[in-house]
């Protein structure tokens, strides 16, 4: 089955508690490995940025679950593409801590030095995630 990449951005709701990040990551690492999914999750200033890779069926099924998760809102699909190969295959769900999202990386890929993925193109977000995964320690 062929591969797709899906990238979305969202914001926390009042139901989100700081310990949820740990829970989301541990559930993701376990569930995603079983479903053949890989990807990266960034989190800064109450904003999630997530890239999912896997079969079209698995990516769509997880995205539906994620859309129904009440811990986040304003979920906007940034990019959906058919891909030839995975780029984040090292991680069932790697985590980029907010310290990775520095002013200089934000300025390189967006119109200012803040983390504003809602205002970025899919191409910029994708390239920014690739650079970050090369440069910082993904948890
Ligand atoms: P259950 O754990 O039984 O969840 C039942 C319902 O409750 C779901 O709608 C779930 O979204 C919601 N829920 C679960 N825990 C809480 C809580 N503490 N507070 C409020 N609502 C809750 N899951 C993955 O498997 N892989 C991922 O890559 C992934 N990425 C995510 C990224 C973000 C930004 C968020 C917010 C969630 C992510 N999740 C991910 C979690 C996903 O939304 C589901 O919670 C998870 O897949 C389990 O769902 P479930 O219905 O099978 O199980």
Boltz pocket constraint, residues with backbone or C-beta under 6 A from the ligand:
constraints:
  - pocket:
      binder: B
      contacts: [[A, 10], [A, 15], [A, 20], [A, 24], [A, 27], [A, 28], [A, 29], [A, 31], [A, 32], [A, 41], [A, 48], [A, 50], [A, 62], [A, 65], [A, 66], [A, 67], [A, 68], [A, 69], [A, 70], [A, 71], [A, 72], [A, 92], [A, 93]]
      max_distance: 6.0
